[in-house]
């Protein structure tokens, strides 16, 4: 299964003329928990195109006392992804919902806040992890169309 990138994404901000924000896009955005700008991966969009399911990047693999949470950190190599400055980890344990307009505004404020796009292969791998994570609500998986990435228990 793969997430396709739409040719004409919904544009909720009529003043926005920056790059298309699609599944796989990486955008710098203010993280309230960390109180600083962080990198986010757009994992999926809602059917109406208004909401984006995002995942936070970390520069180091966070330590988790619970082993299954460590497995939800997806490694990205800076050698293989041109816009990464160093190896990073995508936190697949806790997706966050952002509006497309919020992400567009971040890029409108500073066009360098759009970092680039991950490959469809990497995006599919991350979608599979998120869709099968026990930390992600089934309602979220269904709302953003990730249920097609679910692995049947007897296949594991």
Secondary structure as the mmCIF struct_conf table of DSSP 4:
data_model
#
loop_
_struct_conf.conf_type_id
_struct_conf.id
_struct_conf.beg_label_comp_id
_struct_conf.beg_label_asym_id
_struct_conf.beg_label_seq_id
_struct_conf.end_label_comp_id
_struct_conf.end_label_asym_id
_struct_conf.end_label_seq_id
HELX_LH_PP_P HELX_LH_PP_P1 UNK A 3 UNK A 6
BEND BEND1 UNK A 7 UNK A 8
TURN_TY1_P TURN_TY1_P1 UNK A 14 UNK A 15
BEND BEND2 UNK A 18 UNK A 18
TURN_TY1_P TURN_TY1_P2 UNK A 23 UNK A 24
STRN STRN1 UNK A 25 UNK A 31
TURN_TY1_P TURN_TY1_P3 UNK A 32 UNK A 35
STRN STRN2 UNK A 36 UNK A 45
TURN_TY1_P TURN_TY1_P4 UNK A 47 UNK A 48
BEND BEND3 UNK A 49 UNK A 50
STRN STRN3 UNK A 51 UNK A 58
BEND BEND4 UNK A 59 UNK A 60
HELX_LH_PP_P HELX_LH_PP_P2 UNK A 61 UNK A 63
BEND BEND5 UNK A 65 UNK A 66
HELX_RH_AL_P HELX_RH_AL_P1 UNK A 67 UNK A 70
TURN_TY1_P TURN_TY1_P5 UNK A 71 UNK A 72
STRN STRN4 UNK A 73 UNK A 76
TURN_TY1_P TURN_TY1_P6 UNK A 78 UNK A 80
TURN_TY1_P TURN_TY1_P7 UNK A 82 UNK A 83
BEND BEND6 UNK A 85 UNK A 86
STRN STRN5 UNK A 88 UNK A 91
BEND BEND7 UNK A 93 UNK A 94
STRN STRN6 UNK A 96 UNK A 99
HELX_RH_AL_P HELX_RH_AL_P2 UNK A 100 UNK A 109
HELX_RH_3T_P HELX_RH_3T_P1 UNK A 111 UNK A 113
STRN STRN7 UNK A 114 UNK A 117
HELX_RH_AL_P HELX_RH_AL_P3 UNK A 120 UNK A 132
TURN_TY1_P TURN_TY1_P8 UNK A 134 UNK A 135
BEND BEND8 UNK A 136 UNK A 136
HELX_RH_AL_P HELX_RH_AL_P4 UNK A 138 UNK A 143
TURN_TY1_P TURN_TY1_P9 UNK A 144 UNK A 145
HELX_RH_3T_P HELX_RH_3T_P2 UNK A 147 UNK A 149
HELX_LH_PP_P HELX_LH_PP_P3 UNK A 150 UNK A 152
HELX_RH_3T_P HELX_RH_3T_P3 UNK A 153 UNK A 155
#
